[in-house]
Amino acid sequence: MDGLPLASGAGALSAGTMEPTVAPGEVLMSQAIQPAHADSRGELSAGQLLKWMDTTACLAAEKHAGISCVTASMDDILFEDTARIGQIVTIRAKVTRAFSTSMEISIKVRVQDKFTGIQKLLCVAFSTFVVKPLGKEKVHLKPVLLQTEQEQVEHCLASERRKVRLQHENTFSNIMKESNWLRDPVCNEEEGTATTMATSVQSIELVLPPHANHHGNTFGGQIMAWMETVATISASRLCHGHPFLKSVDMFKFRGPSTVGDRLVFNAIVNNTFQNSVEVGVRVEAFDCREWAEGQGRHINSAFLIYNAVDDQEELITFPRIQPISKDDFRRYQGAIARRRIRLGRKYVISHKKEVPLGTQWDISKKGSISNTNVEALKNLASKSGWEITTTLEKIKIYTLEEQDAISVKVEKQVGSPARVAYHLLSDFTKRPLWDPHYISCEVIDQVSEDDQIYYITCSVVNGDKPKDFVVLVSQRKPLKDDNTYIVALMSVVLPSVPPSPQYIRSQVICAGFLIQPVDSSSCTVAYLNQMSDSILPYFAGNIGGWSKSIEEAAASCIKFIENATHDGLKSVL
């Protein structure tokens, strides 16, 4: 991530007072990273950072509410960068939206190098706090005063994020019910697999006064820090390297604990995904009586995702997990379901303004741009790390999670010849006949026999204005040493088609169809899309498990091609 001079971004110092600028309703914490805050590699401990974040968020909640507040939940946290000893961490927290008795808090963390003055974004998170009134006092929170356009955007998105939180458990349960296909015996036959038995870790902590917040309850951030410690130990037993926390799955506190409680932490690896591993942590609290009776209170569970590096700072590829017991299978499947939900939540949790990605169209370079379009699709398809998320009778859906991108692949088995599927899918004017997201699609420039530029309008999603696209579609028939038909598309910038105020001009980074014959009367059609922020809303619900739009569009595509074949192509050609 590019560094920004501190003076040019949020958190800039005022030239006159040399004090950080703090917006109304905002709370700012600044910390110098000391050796006591760091891990063995000299990097800021994720547990320590979580404590600081929770403290800052709590103070922001109480600043708005005027009454004591406690942590209810924390959304997914993705750590974009790391911080080291000697650097300065600034944490900004403010209420984005107040509901009846709860608030969403936005938390933004930056790290600054004190020698260069360069600062980088460390992470963005959203937590939910609830008011803690005295006695039977009823509290109704005042609304947040919105002063900027960005605050208006966050206020609207807060409602969407709240819906995701409320439906999280139902979504997870529904995906788990559909996950019987994951019991694939092939997994047990692969070389290089590992069991999770040796990754089990247990630890205990006695809650003392320094661990309690100003309400007398165990500080939520302290519990997070202890959980991170045992999870790191668990991950290290599998990777035999240096694990570092990459993200934390959404979790909520189930109940409080107080000074004098014994907290027992149990951690174990649930599953691995190429360069990442999910570790589950369960926390139980015991007072003196409960400790003697062995009857604890389940106060929290969390799922932490790690990457790891070796001594040469190279990313480690984790072995695939081999589930053995019934509990192994439950945790193995649960990790896949959570990953799917996590990918889908990225749009509503970390909403970003999109930077235009379209290539400037230049007719003199049409051959080069067309080849770039086709090669980008082929490269996307050839990447390693595709993980299957859904399997139906004729449809399989895969996702690929990279550092800065999410891609989806929908593989369809079609009872039609490959050349027929290619003929139909390469003509985008027919796409509104089967794709419910497409409203219209028209050719605005017939560049060549193999290349056309289309203007596309798409349906409204999440209450926004409808979106429009200007895309180059490049098609290729099989070469002698290959049997794959290719239909690739990417956004281009065409001065003759400027953005319209009626639509949100959006971008396609890389997408298209790869069509391969199975035999003379059937083929496999793979649709791939490297998703930009403008495309992700159409896929987020499906990837996350609370929508079936991809499956429905894929089934419609299969039906469209097969019906056209049975009708002798007369109805569509």
N, C-alpha and C positions, 0 to 999 in steps of 0.2 A: 504494500500500500504506500502511495506517495506520501512523503512527509510534508507538513505545512508549517511555515513559520508561525510561532505562537501569536504574533501580533496581527495575523490576518484572519484568524478563525474565532470560533466560540472560545471563550476563556481568555481573550486577549487582555493584556494589561492596559489600563488607562494611563496615558502618558503623564497626566498631571498628578494622580494620586498613587500610581503604581499598585492599585488594588484591583483584583479580578472583578470584571463586570458581572453582576448577578441580576437576572431578570426577576420581576415581581413574582412571588410565589415559589421561587427556585431556592434550593439549598446547594451550597458548594462545599465540598471537602477537598483539601489538598494534603497529600502525604509524600514525604521523602522516603524512598525505599531504603531501609536499613538491612544489614545482614540478618537480623532476627526475622525479617519479613520474607526472606528468600529461601529457595530450596537448595539442594546440593550443587546445582548448576549455576547458581547466582541469579536465577530468575525469580521474579515475584511469585510467591506461592499463591495458587488459585484460591486456596482456602482463606488466606488473609484478605485477598481482594473481595471475596464474597462477603466477608465480615464487614468490610468498609462499605460495600455497596448496600448491604441491608441496613446498616446504621444510617446512611445518608437518606435512603428511601423512607425509613421510619420517621426521620425528622421532617422530611418534606410533607409526609402525610399528616403529621401532627400540626405542622404550620398551617395547613389548610383547614383541618378539622377543629383545632382548638381544644382537643381532647386526646387522651391516650389512645394509641393505635397499636395493633399487632400484625405481624406478617401472616397472611392467609395462604398465598401461593406465589410462585415465581415462574414466569414463562421461560421458554427455551432461551439459553444464553449461548451465544457463539463467540468465542474468543478470536478476534481478528489478528491479534499480534501479541507479543510478549513485552514485559518490562523487566529491567535489570536493576541491580543495586546501584544507588546513586542517582537514579532518574526520579522524576516527579510525577506522581499520579494525581489527576484531578477528576473528581466524580461530581456530576451535576444531576440532581434529581428534582422532579416537579410533578405535580398532579396533572394528568392529561384529561381525566374525566372523573366526576364524582357521581356515584349512583346513590341509592338510598342510605346505606350504612357502610358502603365500601368504596374504595378509590383505586384507580389504576395509576401507578407511578412510573414515569419514564426515567430510566437511569442511563446516562452516557458517560463512559470512562475514556479518558485520554491520557497518554503518557508523553512526557516532555523530556528531552535530553537537555540538561542544564548547561552543557558546553556549547551546543550548536543552536539551541532555541527551537529545534524542530520538534513538532508534536505529531503523534499518530493516534488514530482511533484504536482503542483496545477492545471495547465491546459496547453493545447497546442491549439493554434488557428492560423488561416490563414486569413489575410485581404488583400484587394486589394486597392492600391493607384494609383491615376492618377496624371500626371504632370500638373502643372498650369503655363504655360508659360506667359511671359509678352507680351501684345499686340498680334500681329499676328504671333509671332515667332513660327516656326515649330520645334518640338522636336522629335527625334528618339532615344530611350534609347539604351545604350550600353548593350551588353550581360553580364550575370553574369559570373565571372571567377570561374570555378569549380575546387576545389583543393583536395577534399576527395571523397571517395566512397559514403558516406552518402549524400553529396551535389549532386552527380550525381543522386542518387535515388530520392531525393526531387525535383530536376530539372525535371525529367521525370514525377513524380506524379503531379507536378504543372500544366502540360498540361491537365492531366485527370481531376483535380479539376476545371480547367477553363471551360472544356466542361460541367461539372455538373452545374456550375453557369449559363452558357449561356442557357442551356436547362431547367433551373429550372421552369420558368413561364409556358412553354409549358407542362412540365410534370405535374405540379400542375393542370393546366386546364384540361388535359386529365383524370386525376384521378377524378376530380370533376364531369366530364361528366358521369363517370361510377358509381357515388355514390348514385343513386336513391334508391338502396336497403337499405341505411341507414335510410330511413324514416320508421322505424319499430315501429308500434303502441305499441308493447309489452313494449318498453322503458317507455311509459307513465304510464303503469300499475304497474311498480315495486315499492315496498316500498323502502324508503331511498333515493329517488331521490331528486334533488334540482334544482331550477331555478337560473339563473344568474343575475336576475334583481338587487339584493341587492349587487352584486359585482362591479357594475359600479362606477368608480372613475374618477373625473376630477380635474386637477390641472393646474396652470398657473405659468410661470416664465418669468421675464423680463431679457433679455440678457444685461449684463453689461460688461464693459471692461475686468474684470478678467475672464469672461466666454469665451472670444474670443481667438483664436489662433493668431499666428504671421502673419496671412494673413488678419485679421480683420473679419473672419467668426466665427460663433459660433463653439466652439471646439467640434468635433465629439464625443470625449469621455465624454464631459460634457452632451451632449444630451442623450447619453447612460445611464449615471448615473441618470439623471432625470427620464428617462423612467423606470429604475429599481425601483426607489422609488415608483412611482404610481402603478406599477405592483405588488410590494410586498404588498401594502395596499389592492389591489383587491384580491389577493390570501388569505390574512389573514381573509377577510370577509367570505370566504367559509370554511376554515379549522378550524377557532377558535383556532389556535395554533401559532407556530412559523415557518412561511414559510422561506425557504432558497433557493436561486437560484441554480438550478442544471445544467441548460444548456440554451443557447440562440440560437434560430433558425437563419439560414442564413438570413441576411437582407442587404439592400443597401440604401444609402442615395439618395433620389429623387431630392433634391435641397438644396441650401444653405440658411442660415439665418445669420443676422449680428447684431452687437451691436444696441440696441434700439428696436429690434423685441420683440413681445410678443409671447411666445410659449405656446400653449394650448395642454395639454396631456389628452387623454381619454383612460382609461383602463377598460377591462372587461374580466371575465373568459369565455373561449370558450368551453372547454371540460375537462374532467378528465379521468385519466387512472390509476386505482388502487391507487398507492401511489404518483402519480404526477398530476399536473394540468397545463394546458396551459393558459396563460394570453396574450391577444392581446393588444397592445398599438399603438395608432395613434397620430401623432404629426402634428400640423398645426402652421404655422408661420404667423404673422400679423405685418406689419409696421403700422405707425400711421393712414394713410388713409385707409388701409385695415381693421384696427381695428374698425374704425368708421363705415365702410360700412358692416362689418361682412363677408368679403370675404377673407378667409385665403388661404395660400398655403400649400398643403400637402407635407411635406418634408421628412417624414419617417413613416414607420410602422414596428413593430417588434413583435416577439412572444417569450415569455419567459416561461420556464418550471421550475416549483417549486416542491420540496418535502416539507414536513412539519413535525415537531415533537411536541409532547405534553410536559407538564411540567416534565415528567419522561424521556425525550429524546427518546421516542419511536416513530417510523414512524407512521404517521396518514394515514388511508385509507380514501380517499375522496369519498363523495357520487357521484353517477352517475348523470350526468346532464340531465335534462328534457327540451328539446327544445320546445318552445311554438310558438313563432312568426316565420315568414319566415326568418328574419334576424338571429334568434337563430339557425335555421336549417343550414343556410349558414355557420355560424361560427363553429357550431358543426361538420359539415362535413369537413370544411377546416382544423380543428385541426387534424382529423383522417388522412387526406391526407398528411399534413405536417409531422406527425409522421411517416407515411410510407416512405416518401422521406428521412426523417432524418435517419431512420434505414439503408436505402440503401446507404446513403452517407458515413456511418461510415468507409467503407473500404478505399475510396479514400481520405477522409479528415484526418483520424487519423491512417495512415498506420503504422503498427508495425511489427518488426521482430518477427517471431513466435518461441516460445520455444517448443522444441519437447515434445509432450504430450503422446506418445505411451507407453503402458505398456510393460515391458521386458517380452518376452514370456518364460515361464518355463513349460515344459511338466509335471513336477511333481505336478504343481499347476493348471493343466488345468481345473479341476472342479470348483475351486474357481474363476479363471479368467472368465470362461464362465458364472457363476452365476452373477458375478459383471457386466458383459456386459448386461445381460438381465435385472437385477434390475435397472441399470442406465437408460435404456430406459423407463421402467415402471414409474420410479420416475419423469423423464422429462415429460411424458404424464400427470401425476397426478398433476403437479404444477398449482397453480392458477395464473391468470393474463394473460392468452392467449387472444389476441385481434384479432378479425377478420378483415382482410384487403381487401379480394377479395371474391366475390361470383359469381359463374357461374352456369350453369345448373346442372352439376354433380360434381363440384369442389368447395371447400372452402379452402382459405389460411389464416392461423393464424400466428401471430408473438408473441413472448414472449421476452420482453426486461428486462434483469436483470442487476445488477451492472456491471458485467464483461463479459456478454455474450448476444448474440442474438440467439434465436432459431426460427425455422420455422416449422409449421405443415401443411401438405397438405392432406386434407380429400377428398377422392374420393368415389363416389357411383358407384359400379361395378355390372353389370348384369351377375355375375357368382357366383357359390357356393364358400363359404369361403375356403374350403379345396383345391379347384382348384387354387384360387389366392395364397394361401400359398405355394402350390407345385411349382408354377411358380416363385414367388418372392424370395423364399428361395434359389433358384439356381442362383447365381450371374453370372455364365457364360452366362446366357441368357439376362442379363441386357443391354449389348450393342445393343440388338435387338430393344429396345424401348427408351433407355435413350441416347440422343444425346451427352451428356457430356462424356460418357464412350467410350473409344477407344477399350480397351481389358480388359478381366477379366479371370484369370486362377487360378485353385486350385493349391497351392504349398504344402499344407499339409492337408491331410484328418485326422483330429485329432480324430474324433469319428463320430458316426451317426448323431449327432446334431451339430457338430462344424467343421468348415473348415477355413483354412487360405488362403486368396486370395491375388494375386498380381494384382493391378488395374492400368491402365494408363488412363489418362483423357486428354481432348483436351486443346489447348492453349487458354488462356484468358488474355485480356489486354496486349498482346504482349510479355508475359513472355514465358519461356520454358514450355513444357507440364509438368503436374504434375503426380506423381505416389504415390501409397498408398500400404501399407501392412496392411490388416485388418483381424480381427477375426470375422466370421459370426456365431452367435449362434442362433439356432432355437428351438422353443418350441411349442408343440401342446397343445390344451386346457386341463386343469385339470378338475376334476369333478365339482368343484364349480365355474368354469370360462369357458367362451366360446371364449376366445381371442387367436388367433394364433399370435406368436411373432417371428420376425426375427430381431435380434439386431446385430449391428456391431460397432467395435471400432478399433483404430489403435493398432498394436503391433510391438515391435522391434524384428526382427529376424536376428541374426548375419549372417545367410546364404544368406540374401538378403540385402546387403548394398546399400546405396544411389548410384545412377548412375549419372555421369556428364551430361547425356542427359536429365535428368528430375529434377524437384524440388520435393524432398521427402516431402510429406505433411501429414497432420494428420486429422483423424476423431475422435472427442472427444466422441460423443455419437450420434448414428443415428439408423434408422431401421423402420420396418413396424409393425403396430398393425392391425390385420385383424379380424373383427367381423361379424358373419352372421346376415343378416337382415331377410332372410327366406331361404328356401331350394335352391333358384336359384339366390340369390343376396347377396352382402356383402358390408361393409364399409371398405375401406383400408385407414389407416392414415400413412403417411410417416412423420417422425420427424427427425430433424437434429439440434443439438446444434453446431453452426458454429464456427470453428476455422478461423484464418485469411486466411488460404489457401483455405478453402471452401467458404468463404464469397464472393469472386469475382464472383463465379458462380451464386450467389443468389442476389447480391447487386442491379443489374439493375432491377430485377423483384420486389424486395421489394420496391425499390425506385420509381417504376412506369414507368421507361423508357425501359423496356424489358418485354416480355411475356414468357420467357424461362421456368418458373415453370409451368405455365398453359399448355404450349405446351408439356412438358415432362409428365405431369399428364394425359393429353388427350391421349398421345401415350401409356402410361401404361394401361389405361382403354381399349383402342382398342386392345392392345396386349393380355390382359387377356381374353376379350370377344371373340376375333377371335379364340383364342386357344380353348376356350370352345365349340364354334360352330363347330370347325373342329375336335372335339373329342380328342383334345390334340395331334393329330398325328404329327402336324407340328413342335411341340416344345418339345415333351417329348420323 
